[in-house]
Structure formats: C-alpha cells, structure tokens
Amino acid sequence: MKVEGYLFALVAVFFGIAAAAYWILSREPAGTAALVLSGGLGFIVGYYLIFTSRRIDPRPEDDLDADVADGAGDLGFFSPYSWWPLPVGASAAVLALGVVFAMWLVVLGVFMLVASAIGFVFEYYRGVHAH
C-alpha cells in the first residue's frame, strides 16, 4: 500500500502546486478552490494508505522480489448472479435526473435508491442463496 500512498501524495503535491500557480496567474477563485480541494482529497487518501501500510503486513505488491504466485488465492467474495446493481444504477440515474428536472423525481429516486440498496445488501439473507 505504500506505493499507492506515495502516488496519492504526489497527486496532492501536484494539485497544490497547480492551485498556487493557477491562483497567481488567474486570480480566479472557483478553479483555485477546485484545485485545492482536489489536492486535499489526494492528501487524505495518500495519508490513509501510508498510515495503514505501517499497520498491516506487506502485500506481495509491495515486495520487489515477489513472484506472481505470491498473490494467488481468494481476493474476496463477488456475487456472481446478482441483478441488484442494475436497479441501484437506475435509481441513481433517476435521482440525478430529478436534480435536473423536478423535485418529485428526486423523492422518487431516493425511495428507489433506498429500496434497491436494501435489496442489494440483504440479497444473501433470503431465497436460494440464503446463508
């Protein structure tokens, strides 16, 4: 995780320098604020990754002498037959369109998003795949 942390720290430094240069050259507050916030987000993620890399064992990606086989094994559980990402995405799209067009569409999108997120989270607590 150290490499990823240093990468995000470099992103934070880049956006910090770009924000300073942008402010000096343009004196435009909106773009400067966007660059400063981007640098802040890079700093937050970089700090978290560097801080966390000290607490956990080194991964195969962090070892320069590691083989490809060192990273073999399970990476996690991924739902193979889930249809829930489709309604979650559709309800997020309805919510985003509601922000553009009408408040009633925002309310509908929020209800759809909550319902589909609950279905997504509790997918394996009922039915054929219940644990």
Beta strands, then each sheet from edge to edge (+ up, - down):
end
